Structures are given as structure tokens and as C-alpha cells.
Amino acid sequence: MKRGDVLLHKFKEPDKRRPVLIITRDEAIDKSNAVTVIPTTTTIRDVES
């Protein structure tokens, strides 16, 4: 696992799998048992950017 990877994670609430983006620095991933992630969605919506 490294910064920028997108992985599937099963959250407790809501009870479903979601893609998450790893944002923890690579140097910290090796030294910690926790990482910071941003949950994302697989749903495409008609929203202007």
C-alpha cells in the first residue's frame, strides 16, 4: 500500500464496501498501523464540475 492507491474497504456504517484513496505519506505507512483515507464513491452523477 502506498499514497495514491485506491483500495476497497468495508466500513461498519453504512455496511458496505467503498473505494478509498490513501493519503498518508509513504514514509509514515511503514511506521504506523493506521492510515488516513478519503472515502469515495463508484456512483456517477450528472454534476457539473
Secondary structure, DSSP 4 states (H G I P E B T S, - for coil): --TT-EEEEEETTTTEEEEEEE-S-HHHHTT-S---EEE----------
